[in-house]
């Protein structure tokens, strides 16, 4: 049984600007309460090295690998699967233009494998808080950077 966290939010900013926020990983620490540091080229197959605020006072280092990147639309990454298929993950960020300069941001995270229920029990609440905080942060950051609408 997969452990899944889905968050979606409508953002009062164009998709191009939201994409810029999501892919400007050097500035995650300015607005992202969950992934406070991130380094990656976003090239499929390349690493994405993060420091995440999960449980406890110290951020945790996390290395995953970029799976897909469709510029302006989506990117995803996965952890290196645990031996014997005990645990695997998938994380996706997807943008959908809604018209009138608005965008829907969909955040998806899933853990699969026999160990996923244990991870969900131990870290589920922190993961929900983290991904929810990042989703809210994307919205706040993009809306704060958008061009003012003139009458």
N, CA, C and O atoms as a GROMACS GRO file, in nm:
protein
  604
    1UNK      N    1   0.084  -0.119   0.000
    1UNK     CA    2   0.000   0.000   0.000
    1UNK      C    3   0.088   0.125   0.000
    1UNK      O    4   0.176   0.138   0.085
    2UNK      N    5   0.065   0.213  -0.092
    2UNK     CA    6   0.145   0.335  -0.104
    2UNK      C    7   0.102   0.438   0.001
    2UNK      O    8  -0.016   0.446   0.038
    3UNK      N    9   0.197   0.513   0.046
    3UNK     CA   10   0.172   0.629   0.131
    3UNK      C   11   0.181   0.750   0.039
    3UNK      O   12   0.286   0.774  -0.021
    4UNK      N   13   0.072   0.826   0.027
    4UNK     CA   14   0.063   0.934  -0.072
    4UNK      C   15   0.026   1.065  -0.002
    4UNK      O   16  -0.059   1.069   0.087
    5UNK      N   17   0.091   1.172  -0.046
    5UNK     CA   18   0.056   1.307  -0.003
    5UNK      C   19   0.038   1.390  -0.129
    5UNK      O   20   0.131   1.407  -0.207
    6UNK      N   21  -0.083   1.442  -0.148
    6UNK     CA   22  -0.113   1.530  -0.261
    6UNK      C   23  -0.156   1.666  -0.206
    6UNK      O   24  -0.242   1.675  -0.118
    7UNK      N   25  -0.096   1.771  -0.261
    7UNK     CA   26  -0.136   1.908  -0.230
    7UNK      C   27  -0.154   1.982  -0.361
    7UNK      O   28  -0.078   1.962  -0.456
    8UNK      N   29  -0.256   2.066  -0.366
    8UNK     CA   30  -0.282   2.145  -0.486
    8UNK      C   31  -0.324   2.284  -0.443
    8UNK      O   32  -0.396   2.302  -0.344
    9UNK      N   33  -0.278   2.384  -0.519
    9UNK     CA   34  -0.314   2.521  -0.485
    9UNK      C   35  -0.323   2.603  -0.612
    9UNK      O   36  -0.245   2.584  -0.706
   10UNK      N   37  -0.419   2.695  -0.616
   10UNK     CA   38  -0.427   2.791  -0.726
   10UNK      C   39  -0.346   2.913  -0.687
   10UNK      O   40  -0.357   2.965  -0.576
   11UNK      N   41  -0.263   2.958  -0.782
   11UNK     CA   42  -0.171   3.069  -0.758
   11UNK      C   43  -0.205   3.183  -0.851
   11UNK      O   44  -0.222   3.163  -0.971
   12UNK      N   45  -0.215   3.301  -0.796
   12UNK     CA   46  -0.243   3.422  -0.876
   12UNK      C   47  -0.115   3.473  -0.938
   12UNK      O   48  -0.068   3.582  -0.908
   13UNK      N   49  -0.059   3.392  -1.027
   13UNK     CA   50   0.064   3.426  -1.100
   13UNK      C   51   0.071   3.335  -1.222
   13UNK      O   52   0.021   3.223  -1.218
   14UNK      N   53   0.133   3.382  -1.330
   14UNK     CA   54   0.144   3.298  -1.450
   14UNK      C   55   0.235   3.177  -1.428
   14UNK      O   56   0.326   3.180  -1.345
   15UNK      N   57   0.211   3.073  -1.505
   15UNK     CA   58   0.288   2.948  -1.492
   15UNK      C   59   0.438   2.972  -1.508
   15UNK      O   60   0.518   2.908  -1.440
   16UNK      N   61   0.476   3.063  -1.597
   16UNK     CA   62   0.619   3.090  -1.619
   16UNK      C   63   0.686   3.138  -1.490
   16UNK      O   64   0.799   3.101  -1.460
   17UNK      N   65   0.615   3.222  -1.415
   17UNK     CA   66   0.670   3.275  -1.290
   17UNK      C   67   0.674   3.165  -1.183
   17UNK      O   68   0.771   3.155  -1.108
   18UNK      N   69   0.569   3.085  -1.175
   18UNK     CA   70   0.568   2.976  -1.076
   18UNK      C   71   0.680   2.877  -1.108
   18UNK      O   72   0.747   2.828  -1.017
   19UNK      N   73   0.700   2.848  -1.236
   19UNK     CA   74   0.810   2.759  -1.277
   19UNK      C   75   0.944   2.818  -1.235
   19UNK      O   76   1.031   2.746  -1.186
   20UNK      N   77   0.959   2.946  -1.252
   20UNK     CA   78   1.084   3.014  -1.213
   20UNK      C   79   1.108   2.996  -1.063
   20UNK      O   80   1.221   2.970  -1.021
   21UNK      N   81   1.004   3.009  -0.982
   21UNK     CA   82   1.017   2.991  -0.837
   21UNK      C   83   1.058   2.847  -0.806
   21UNK      O   84   1.151   2.825  -0.729
   22UNK      N   85   0.990   2.750  -0.866
   22UNK     CA   86   1.018   2.609  -0.838
   22UNK      C   87   1.158   2.566  -0.881
   22UNK      O   88   1.219   2.482  -0.815
   23UNK      N   89   1.208   2.624  -0.988
   23UNK     CA   90   1.337   2.579  -1.041
   23UNK      C   91   1.454   2.666  -0.996
   23UNK      O   92   1.569   2.635  -1.026
   24UNK      N   93   1.427   2.773  -0.925
   24UNK     CA   94   1.533   2.857  -0.869
   24UNK      C   95   1.576   2.797  -0.735
   24UNK      O   96   1.555   2.856  -0.629
   25UNK      N   97   1.636   2.678  -0.743
   25UNK     CA   98   1.666   2.602  -0.622
   25UNK      C   99   1.767   2.672  -0.531
   25UNK      O  100   1.770   2.648  -0.411
   26UNK      N  101   1.851   2.758  -0.590
   26UNK     CA  102   1.949   2.830  -0.507
   26UNK      C  103   1.883   2.920  -0.403
   26UNK      O  104   1.945   2.954  -0.303
   27UNK      N  105   1.759   2.959  -0.427
   27UNK     CA  106   1.689   3.050  -0.335
   27UNK      C  107   1.580   2.982  -0.252
   27UNK      O  108   1.499   3.051  -0.190
   28UNK      N  109   1.577   2.850  -0.250
   28UNK     CA  110   1.477   2.780  -0.168
   28UNK      C  111   1.480   2.825  -0.023
   28UNK      O  112   1.374   2.839   0.040
   29UNK      N  113   1.596   2.848   0.030
   29UNK     CA  114   1.608   2.889   0.170
   29UNK      C  115   1.537   3.019   0.202
   29UNK      O  116   1.508   3.047   0.319
   30UNK      N  117   1.508   3.101   0.100
   30UNK     CA  118   1.441   3.229   0.121
   30UNK      C  119   1.291   3.214   0.146
   30UNK      O  120   1.230   3.301   0.208
   31UNK      N  121   1.231   3.104   0.098
   31UNK     CA  122   1.085   3.093   0.106
   31UNK      C  123   1.033   2.954   0.143
   31UNK      O  124   0.915   2.940   0.176
   32UNK      N  125   1.118   2.853   0.137
   32UNK     CA  126   1.072   2.716   0.152
   32UNK      C  127   1.100   2.667   0.294
   32UNK      O  128   1.216   2.650   0.332
   33UNK      N  129   0.995   2.645   0.375
   33UNK     CA  130   1.017   2.602   0.512
   33UNK      C  131   1.057   2.455   0.525
   33UNK      O  132   1.099   2.411   0.632
   34UNK      N  133   1.044   2.378   0.417
   34UNK     CA  134   1.071   2.234   0.420
   34UNK      C  135   1.208   2.201   0.360
   34UNK      O  136   1.293   2.143   0.428
   35UNK      N  137   1.230   2.238   0.235
   35UNK     CA  138   1.358   2.216   0.169
   35UNK      C  139   1.435   2.347   0.180
   35UNK      O  140   1.417   2.438   0.099
   36UNK      N  141   1.520   2.355   0.280
   36UNK     CA  142   1.584   2.482   0.310
   36UNK      C  143   1.712   2.505   0.228
   36UNK      O  144   1.766   2.616   0.225
   37UNK      N  145   1.758   2.401   0.163
   37UNK     CA  146   1.874   2.412   0.074
   37UNK      C  147   1.861   2.306  -0.033
   37UNK      O  148   1.820   2.193  -0.006
   38UNK      N  149   1.896   2.343  -0.158
   38UNK     CA  150   1.880   2.250  -0.269
   38UNK      C  151   1.983   2.281  -0.377
   38UNK      O  152   2.007   2.397  -0.410
   39UNK      N  153   2.043   2.177  -0.431
   39UNK     CA  154   2.138   2.189  -0.542
   39UNK      C  155   2.105   2.082  -0.645
   39UNK      O  156   2.094   1.964  -0.611
   40UNK      N  157   2.088   2.123  -0.770
   40UNK     CA  158   2.064   2.030  -0.879
   40UNK      C  159   2.073   2.105  -1.011
   40UNK      O  160   2.059   2.227  -1.017
   41UNK      N  161   2.096   2.029  -1.117
   41UNK     CA  162   2.090   2.086  -1.252
   41UNK      C  163   1.953   2.064  -1.314
   41UNK      O  164   1.922   2.122  -1.418
   42UNK      N  165   1.869   1.982  -1.250
   42UNK     CA  166   1.737   1.941  -1.299
   42UNK      C  167   1.744   1.855  -1.425
   42UNK      O  168   1.642   1.830  -1.488
   43UNK      N  169   1.863   1.809  -1.462
   43UNK     CA  170   1.877   1.720  -1.577
   43UNK      C  171   1.839   1.578  -1.534
   43UNK      O  172   1.887   1.530  -1.432
   44UNK      N  173   1.753   1.511  -1.612
   44UNK     CA  174   1.718   1.373  -1.578
   44UNK      C  175   1.843   1.286  -1.556
   44UNK      O  176   1.937   1.288  -1.636
   45UNK      N  177   1.841   1.211  -1.447
   45UNK     CA  178   1.953   1.126  -1.409
   45UNK      C  179   2.049   1.192  -1.312
   45UNK      O  180   2.128   1.123  -1.246
   46UNK      N  181   2.044   1.325  -1.302
   46UNK     CA  182   2.137   1.395  -1.213
   46UNK      C  183   2.084   1.397  -1.070
   46UNK      O  184   1.964   1.381  -1.047
   47UNK      N  185   2.174   1.415  -0.973
   47UNK     CA  186   2.128   1.419  -0.834
   47UNK      C  187   2.057   1.550  -0.801
   47UNK      O  188   2.078   1.653  -0.864
   48UNK      N  189   1.972   1.542  -0.701
   48UNK     CA  190   1.914   1.659  -0.638
   48UNK      C  191   1.948   1.644  -0.489
   48UNK      O  192   1.894   1.557  -0.420
   49UNK      N  193   2.037   1.729  -0.442
   49UNK     CA  194   2.083   1.725  -0.304
   49UNK      C  195   2.009   1.832  -0.225
   49UNK      O  196   2.010   1.950  -0.259
   50UNK      N  197   1.945   1.786  -0.118
   50UNK     CA  198   1.861   1.876  -0.039
   50UNK      C  199   1.896   1.867   0.109
   50UNK      O  200   1.950   1.766   0.155
   51UNK      N  201   1.865   1.972   0.180
   51UNK     CA  202   1.860   1.970   0.326
   51UNK      C  203   1.716   1.997   0.361
   51UNK      O  204   1.662   2.104   0.328
   52UNK      N  205   1.652   1.902   0.427
   52UNK     CA  206   1.510   1.914   0.459
   52UNK      C  207   1.491   1.923   0.610
   52UNK      O  208   1.562   1.860   0.689
   53UNK      N  209   1.393   2.003   0.647
   53UNK     CA  210   1.356   2.017   0.787
   53UNK      C  211   1.241   1.919   0.808
   53UNK      O  212   1.128   1.942   0.765
   54UNK      N  213   1.272   1.809   0.876
   54UNK     CA  214   1.173   1.702   0.890
   54UNK      C  215   1.138   1.679   1.037
   54UNK      O  216   1.033   1.722   1.084
   55UNK      N  217   1.225   1.611   1.108
   55UNK     CA  218   1.201   1.580   1.249
   55UNK      C  219   1.324   1.623   1.328
   55UNK      O  220   1.437   1.593   1.288
   56UNK      N  221   1.303   1.691   1.438
   56UNK     CA  222   1.415   1.734   1.520
   56UNK      C  223   1.468   1.870   1.476
   56UNK      O  224   1.423   1.925   1.375
   57UNK      N  225   1.562   1.923   1.551
   57UNK     CA  226   1.610   2.058   1.524
   57UNK      C  227   1.705   2.070   1.405
   57UNK      O  228   1.717   2.177   1.346
   58UNK      N  229   1.772   1.962   1.370
   58UNK     CA  230   1.873   1.969   1.264
   58UNK      C  231   1.815   1.926   1.130
   58UNK      O  232   1.750   1.822   1.121
   59UNK      N  233   1.840   2.005   1.025
   59UNK     CA  234   1.797   1.963   0.891
   59UNK      C  235   1.869   1.833   0.851
   59UNK      O  236   1.981   1.806   0.893
   60UNK      N  237   1.800   1.755   0.771
   60UNK     CA  238   1.850   1.625   0.728
   60UNK      C  239   1.894   1.633   0.582
   60UNK      O  240   1.822   1.689   0.499
   61UNK      N  241   2.010   1.576   0.549
   61UNK     CA  242   2.055   1.570   0.411
   61UNK      C  243   1.977   1.461   0.338
   61UNK      O  244   1.952   1.354   0.392
   62UNK      N  245   1.939   1.492   0.215
   62UNK     CA  246   1.862   1.399   0.134
   62UNK      C  247   1.914   1.405  -0.009
   62UNK      O  248   1.922   1.514  -0.066
   63UNK      N  249   1.949   1.292  -0.066
   63UNK     CA  250   1.991   1.287  -0.207
   63UNK      C  251   1.892   1.199  -0.282
   63UNK      O  252   1.867   1.084  -0.247
   64UNK      N  253   1.837   1.257  -0.387
   64UNK     CA  254   1.749   1.184  -0.477
   64UNK      C  255   1.797   1.210  -0.619
   64UNK      O  256   1.900   1.275  -0.638
   65UNK      N  257   1.723   1.161  -0.718
   65UNK     CA  258   1.769   1.173  -0.855
   65UNK      C  259   1.656   1.221  -0.945
   65UNK      O  260   1.544   1.171  -0.938
   66UNK      N  261   1.687   1.319  -1.030
   66UNK     CA  262   1.587   1.375  -1.121
   66UNK      C  263   1.542   1.265  -1.218
   66UNK      O  264   1.625   1.201  -1.282
   67UNK      N  265   1.412   1.245  -1.228
   67UNK     CA  266   1.355   1.144  -1.318
   67UNK      C  267   1.307   1.210  -1.448
   67UNK      O  268   1.337   1.161  -1.557
   68UNK      N  269   1.232   1.320  -1.435
   68UNK     CA  270   1.178   1.388  -1.553
   68UNK      C  271   1.190   1.538  -1.537
   68UNK      O  272   1.197   1.590  -1.425
   69UNK      N  273   1.192   1.607  -1.650
   69UNK     CA  274   1.188   1.753  -1.648
   69UNK      C  275   1.131   1.798  -1.782
   69UNK      O  276   1.198   1.789  -1.886
   70UNK      N  277   1.008   1.846  -1.779
   70UNK     CA  278   0.945   1.906  -1.895
   70UNK      C  279   0.938   2.055  -1.864
   70UNK      O  280   0.847   2.099  -1.793
   71UNK      N  281   1.033   2.135  -1.917
   71UNK     CA  282   1.042   2.276  -1.879
   71UNK      C  283   0.908   2.349  -1.889
   71UNK      O  284   0.835   2.340  -1.988
   72UNK      N  285   0.880   2.422  -1.782
   72UNK     CA  286   0.758   2.500  -1.775
   72UNK      C  287   0.636   2.421  -1.731
   72UNK      O  288   0.530   2.480  -1.705
   73UNK      N  289   0.648   2.289  -1.721
   73UNK     CA  290   0.530   2.206  -1.690
   73UNK      C  291   0.548   2.118  -1.566
   73UNK      O  292   0.463   2.119  -1.476
   74UNK      N  293   0.657   2.041  -1.560
   74UNK     CA  294   0.672   1.947  -1.448
   74UNK      C  295   0.815   1.902  -1.434
   74UNK      O  296   0.893   1.905  -1.529
   75UNK      N  297   0.849   1.861  -1.312
   75UNK     CA  298   0.970   1.784  -1.291
   75UNK      C  299   0.945   1.688  -1.176
   75UNK      O  300   0.861   1.712  -1.089
   76UNK      N  301   1.021   1.578  -1.177
   76UNK     CA  302   1.003   1.476  -1.073
   76UNK      C  303   1.138   1.419  -1.035
   76UNK      O  304   1.236   1.429  -1.108
   77UNK      N  305   1.140   1.358  -0.917
   77UNK     CA  306   1.261   1.292  -0.871
   77UNK      C  307   1.225   1.176  -0.780
   77UNK      O  308   1.114   1.168  -0.726
   78UNK      N  309   1.321   1.085  -0.765
   78UNK     CA  310   1.302   0.962  -0.688
   78UNK      C  311   1.422   0.939  -0.599
   78UNK      O  312   1.533   0.983  -0.630
   79UNK      N  313   1.399   0.870  -0.488
   79UNK     CA  314   1.510   0.823  -0.408
   79UNK      C  315   1.570   0.701  -0.478
   79UNK      O  316   1.504   0.638  -0.561
   80UNK      N  317   1.693   0.668  -0.444
   80UNK     CA  318   1.750   0.542  -0.491
   80UNK      C  319   1.673   0.432  -0.419
   80UNK      O  320   1.671   0.428  -0.296
   81UNK      N  321   1.610   0.342  -0.493
   81UNK     CA  322   1.528   0.240  -0.425
   81UNK      C  323   1.611   0.157  -0.328
   81UNK      O  324   1.728   0.127  -0.352
   82UNK      N  325   1.548   0.121  -0.218
   82UNK     CA  326   1.613   0.035  -0.119
   82UNK      C  327   1.624  -0.107  -0.176
   82UNK      O  328   1.545  -0.146  -0.261
   83UNK      N  329   1.723  -0.183  -0.128
   83UNK     CA  330   1.738  -0.321  -0.177
   83UNK      C  331   1.608  -0.401  -0.160
   83UNK      O  332   1.530  -0.378  -0.068
   84UNK      N  333   1.589  -0.494  -0.250
   84UNK     CA  334   1.475  -0.586  -0.249
   84UNK      C  335   1.340  -0.514  -0.263
   84UNK      O  336   1.236  -0.572  -0.232
   85UNK      N  337   1.343  -0.389  -0.310
   85UNK     CA  338   1.218  -0.316  -0.328
   85UNK      C  339   1.149  -0.280  -0.198
   85UNK      O  340   1.028  -0.258  -0.196
   86UNK      N  341   1.226  -0.273  -0.089
   86UNK     CA  342   1.166  -0.244   0.041
   86UNK      C  343   1.105  -0.104   0.049
   86UNK      O  344   1.006  -0.084   0.119
   87UNK      N  345   1.165  -0.008  -0.022
   87UNK     CA  346   1.115   0.129  -0.018
   87UNK      C  347   1.158   0.203  -0.144
   87UNK      O  348   1.273   0.196  -0.186
   88UNK      N  349   1.063   0.273  -0.204
   88UNK     CA  350   1.093   0.362  -0.317
   88UNK      C  351   1.004   0.485  -0.302
   88UNK      O  352   0.903   0.483  -0.232
   89UNK      N  353   1.044   0.592  -0.371
   89UNK     CA  354   0.966   0.715  -0.361
   89UNK      C  355   0.952   0.780  -0.497
   89UNK      O  356   1.028   0.752  -0.590
   90UNK      N  357   0.854   0.868  -0.506
   90UNK     CA  358   0.836   0.952  -0.624
   90UNK      C  359   0.783   1.086  -0.576
   90UNK      O  360   0.691   1.092  -0.495
   91UNK      N  361   0.842   1.193  -0.628
   91UNK     CA  362   0.800   1.330  -0.596
   91UNK      C  363   0.783   1.405  -0.726
   91UNK      O  364   0.875   1.408  -0.808
   92UNK      N  365   0.666   1.466  -0.747
   92UNK     CA  366   0.642   1.542  -0.869
   92UNK      C  367   0.590   1.681  -0.836
   92UNK      O  368   0.518   1.702  -0.739
   93UNK      N  369   0.630   1.775  -0.922
   93UNK     CA  370   0.581   1.912  -0.919
   93UNK      C  371   0.520   1.937  -1.057
   93UNK      O  372   0.589   1.922  -1.158
   94UNK      N  373   0.393   1.973  -1.063
   94UNK     CA  374   0.326   1.992  -1.192
   94UNK      C  375   0.253   2.126  -1.193
   94UNK      O  376   0.188   2.163  -1.095
   95UNK      N  377   0.266   2.198  -1.305
   95UNK     CA  378   0.199   2.327  -1.323
   95UNK      C  379   0.096   2.317  -1.435
   95UNK      O  380   0.122   2.256  -1.539
   96UNK      N  381  -0.021   2.378  -1.411
   96UNK     CA  382  -0.125   2.385  -1.512
   96UNK      C  383  -0.171   2.530  -1.523
   96UNK      O  384  -0.226   2.584  -1.428
   97UNK      N  385  -0.148   2.594  -1.640
   97UNK     CA  386  -0.199   2.731  -1.658
   97UNK      C  387  -0.352   2.730  -1.655
   97UNK      O  388  -0.415   2.644  -1.716
   98UNK      N  389  -0.411   2.826  -1.584
   98UNK     CA  390  -0.556   2.833  -1.570
   98UNK      C  391  -0.617   2.950  -1.647
   98UNK      O  392  -0.739   2.966  -1.650
   99UNK      N  393  -0.533   3.029  -1.710
   99UNK     CA  394  -0.582   3.149  -1.778
   99UNK      C  395  -0.584   3.267  -1.682
   99UNK      O  396  -0.575   3.249  -1.561
  100UNK      N  397  -0.597   3.386  -1.736
  100UNK     CA  398  -0.601   3.508  -1.656
  100UNK      C  399  -0.482   3.521  -1.562
  100UNK      O  400  -0.495   3.577  -1.453
  101UNK      N  401  -0.366   3.469  -1.605
  101UNK     CA  402  -0.246   3.482  -1.523
  101UNK      C  403  -0.245   3.397  -1.397
  101UNK      O  404  -0.171   3.426  -1.304
  102UNK      N  405  -0.328   3.292  -1.394
  102UNK     CA  406  -0.334   3.203  -1.277
  102UNK      C  407  -0.279   3.066  -1.313
  102UNK      O  408  -0.277   3.026  -1.430
  103UNK      N  409  -0.233   2.995  -1.211
  103UNK     CA  410  -0.172   2.864  -1.230
  103UNK      C  411  -0.214   2.771  -1.117
  103UNK      O  412  -0.227   2.813  -1.002
  104UNK      N  413  -0.236   2.643  -1.151
  104UNK     CA  414  -0.255   2.542  -1.045
  104UNK      C  415  -0.122   2.470  -1.028
  104UNK      O  416  -0.062   2.423  -1.125
  105UNK      N  417  -0.077   2.461  -0.904
  105UNK     CA  418   0.044   2.385  -0.869
  105UNK      C  419   0.000   2.260  -0.797
  105UNK      O  420  -0.070   2.265  -0.696
  106UNK      N  421   0.041   2.145  -0.851
  106UNK     CA  422   0.012   2.015  -0.789
  106UNK      C  423   0.142   1.954  -0.739
  106UNK      O  424   0.239   1.940  -0.814
  107UNK      N  425   0.142   1.920  -0.613
  107UNK     CA  426   0.255   1.856  -0.548
  107UNK      C  427   0.214   1.713  -0.514
  107UNK      O  428   0.110   1.692  -0.451
  108UNK      N  429   0.294   1.617  -0.557
  108UNK     CA  430   0.261   1.476  -0.532
  108UNK      C  431   0.384   1.406  -0.474
  108UNK      O  432   0.496   1.424  -0.523
  109UNK      N  433   0.362   1.328  -0.370
  109UNK     CA  434   0.467   1.249  -0.309
  109UNK      C  435   0.411   1.112  -0.278
  109UNK      O  436   0.299   1.100  -0.229
  110UNK      N  437   0.489   1.010  -0.307
  110UNK     CA  438   0.446   0.876  -0.269
  110UNK      C  439   0.563   0.789  -0.230
  110UNK      O  440   0.672   0.799  -0.286
  111UNK      N  441   0.538   0.706  -0.132
  111UNK     CA  442   0.632   0.603  -0.089
  111UNK      C  443   0.567   0.468  -0.118
  111UNK      O  444   0.448   0.449  -0.092
  112UNK      N  445   0.645   0.377  -0.171
  112UNK     CA  446   0.597   0.243  -0.200
  112UNK      C  447   0.692   0.140  -0.141
  112UNK      O  448   0.808   0.170  -0.113
  113UNK      N  449   0.641   0.021  -0.124
  113UNK     CA  450   0.722  -0.090  -0.075
  113UNK      C  451   0.679  -0.132   0.064
  113UNK      O  452   0.607  -0.060   0.132
  114UNK      N  453   0.723  -0.250   0.105
  114UNK     CA  454   0.680  -0.305   0.234
  114UNK      C  455   0.716  -0.219   0.355
  114UNK      O  456   0.650  -0.229   0.458
  115UNK      N  457   0.820  -0.135   0.344
  115UNK     CA  458   0.861  -0.052   0.458
  115UNK      C  459   0.783   0.080   0.462
  115UNK      O  460   0.789   0.152   0.562
  116UNK      N  461   0.710   0.112   0.356
  116UNK     CA  462   0.642   0.243   0.351
  116UNK      C  463   0.542   0.264   0.466
  116UNK      O  464   0.533   0.377   0.515
  117UNK      N  465   0.468   0.163   0.513
  117UNK     CA  466   0.379   0.188   0.628
  117UNK      C  467   0.456   0.229   0.755
  117UNK      O  468   0.408   0.311   0.833
  118UNK      N  469   0.573   0.170   0.774
  118UNK     CA  470   0.654   0.206   0.891
  118UNK      C  471   0.703   0.350   0.880
  118UNK      O  472   0.696   0.426   0.977
  119UNK      N  473   0.752   0.388   0.763
  119UNK     CA  474   0.797   0.526   0.741
  119UNK      C  475   0.681   0.622   0.760
  119UNK      O  476   0.696   0.728   0.821
  120UNK      N  477   0.565   0.586   0.707
  120UNK     CA  478   0.446   0.671   0.722
  120UNK      C  479   0.410   0.688   0.869
  120UNK      O  480   0.374   0.798   0.911
  121UNK      N  481   0.420   0.583   0.947
  121UNK     CA  482   0.389   0.592   1.090
  121UNK      C  483   0.490   0.682   1.162
  121UNK      O  484   0.452   0.765   1.245
  122UNK      N  485   0.617   0.665   1.130
  122UNK     CA  486   0.721   0.740   1.201
  122UNK      C  487   0.733   0.885   1.155
  122UNK      O  488   0.760   0.974   1.235
  123UNK      N  489   0.711   0.909   1.023
  123UNK     CA  490   0.738   1.042   0.969
  123UNK      C  491   0.622   1.104   0.893
  123UNK      O  492   0.637   1.212   0.836
  124UNK      N  493   0.508   1.038   0.890
  124UNK     CA  494   0.394   1.085   0.811
  124UNK      C  495   0.350   1.226   0.845
  124UNK      O  496   0.327   1.307   0.755
  125UNK      N  497   0.337   1.255   0.972
  125UNK     CA  498   0.291   1.388   1.011
  125UNK      C  499   0.391   1.496   0.972
  125UNK      O  500   0.352   1.604   0.928
  126UNK      N  501   0.522   1.468   0.989
  126UNK     CA  502   0.625   1.564   0.950
  126UNK      C  503   0.628   1.582   0.798
  126UNK      O  504   0.649   1.693   0.749
  127UNK      N  505   0.607   1.475   0.724
  127UNK     CA  506   0.604   1.484   0.578
  127UNK      C  507   0.483   1.566   0.530
  127UNK      O  508   0.496   1.650   0.441
  128UNK      N  509   0.367   1.543   0.590
  128UNK     CA  510   0.249   1.623   0.556
  128UNK      C  511   0.275   1.772   0.582
  128UNK      O  512   0.244   1.857   0.499
  129UNK      N  513   0.331   1.800   0.698
  129UNK     CA  514   0.361   1.939   0.734
  129UNK      C  515   0.462   1.999   0.636
  129UNK      O  516   0.446   2.112   0.591
  130UNK      N  517   0.566   1.923   0.603
  130UNK     CA  518   0.670   1.973   0.514
  130UNK      C  519   0.619   2.002   0.373
  130UNK      O  520   0.642   2.110   0.319
  131UNK      N  521   0.549   1.905   0.313
  131UNK     CA  522   0.500   1.925   0.178
  131UNK      C  523   0.391   2.033   0.174
  131UNK      O  524   0.383   2.110   0.077
  132UNK      N  525   0.308   2.040   0.276
  132UNK     CA  526   0.209   2.147   0.284
  132UNK      C  527   0.274   2.284   0.296
  132UNK      O  528   0.230   2.380   0.233
  133UNK      N  529   0.380   2.292   0.376
  133UNK     CA  530   0.452   2.418   0.391
  133UNK      C  531   0.519   2.462   0.262
  133UNK      O  532   0.521   2.581   0.230
  134UNK      N  533   0.574   2.367   0.188
  134UNK     CA  534   0.636   2.402   0.061
  134UNK      C  535   0.531   2.449  -0.039
  134UNK      O  536   0.554   2.546  -0.111
  135UNK      N  537   0.416   2.382  -0.044
  135UNK     CA  538   0.310   2.423  -0.136
  135UNK      C  539   0.264   2.564  -0.105
  135UNK      O  540   0.249   2.647  -0.195
  136UNK      N  541   0.241   2.593   0.022
  136UNK     CA  542   0.202   2.729   0.062
  136UNK      C  543   0.312   2.829   0.028
  136UNK      O  544   0.284   2.941  -0.014
  137UNK      N  545   0.437   2.788   0.048
  137UNK     CA  546   0.550   2.876   0.019
  137UNK      C  547   0.563   2.910  -0.128
  137UNK      O  548   0.594   3.024  -0.163
  138UNK      N  549   0.539   2.812  -0.216
  138UNK     CA  550   0.543   2.837  -0.360
  138UNK      C  551   0.440   2.945  -0.396
  138UNK      O  552   0.470   3.038  -0.470
  139UNK      N  553   0.320   2.930  -0.342
  139UNK     CA  554   0.213   3.027  -0.369
  139UNK      C  555   0.252   3.167  -0.322
  139UNK      O  556   0.243   3.264  -0.397
  140UNK      N  557   0.296   3.177  -0.198
  140UNK     CA  558   0.333   3.308  -0.143
  140UNK      C  559   0.447   3.372  -0.221
  140UNK      O  560   0.444   3.491  -0.252
  141UNK      N  561   0.548   3.292  -0.254
  141UNK     CA  562   0.665   3.347  -0.326
  141UNK      C  563   0.625   3.395  -0.465
  141UNK      O  564   0.659   3.506  -0.504
  142UNK      N  565   0.554   3.311  -0.541
  142UNK     CA  566   0.516   3.348  -0.678
  142UNK      C  567   0.425   3.472  -0.678
  142UNK      O  568   0.443   3.562  -0.760
  143UNK      N  569   0.328   3.474  -0.588
  143UNK     CA  570   0.237   3.589  -0.584
  143UNK      C  571   0.309   3.718  -0.542
  143UNK      O  572   0.271   3.827  -0.584
  144UNK      N  573   0.412   3.705  -0.459
  144UNK     CA  574   0.486   3.824  -0.417
  144UNK      C  575   0.575   3.878  -0.530
  144UNK      O  576   0.614   3.994  -0.527
  145UNK      N  577   0.608   3.795  -0.628
  145UNK     CA  578   0.695   3.835  -0.738
  145UNK      C  579   0.622   3.877  -0.865
  145UNK      O  580   0.683   3.929  -0.958
  146UNK      N  581   0.491   3.854  -0.869
  146UNK     CA  582   0.417   3.883  -0.993
  146UNK      C  583   0.408   4.034  -1.017
  146UNK      O  584   0.415   4.116  -0.926
  147UNK      N  585   0.391   4.064  -1.143
  147UNK     CA  586   0.375   4.205  -1.184
  147UNK      C  587   0.241   4.257  -1.132
  147UNK      O  588   0.141   4.186  -1.140
  148UNK      N  589   0.238   4.378  -1.082
  148UNK     CA  590   0.110   4.434  -1.038
  148UNK      C  591   0.015   4.449  -1.158
  148UNK      O  592   0.057   4.483  -1.268
  149UNK      N  593  -0.112   4.423  -1.134
  149UNK     CA  594  -0.213   4.437  -1.238
  149UNK      C  595  -0.258   4.583  -1.241
  149UNK      O  596  -0.298   4.638  -1.138
  150UNK      N  597  -0.252   4.645  -1.359
  150UNK     CA  598  -0.297   4.784  -1.368
  150UNK      C  599  -0.442   4.788  -1.417
  150UNK      O  600  -0.487   4.700  -1.491
  151UNK      N  601  -0.513   4.890  -1.374
  151UNK     CA  602  -0.656   4.902  -1.411
  151UNK      C  603  -0.676   4.962  -1.547
  151UNK      O  604  -0.789   4.979  -1.592
   0.00000   0.00000   0.00000
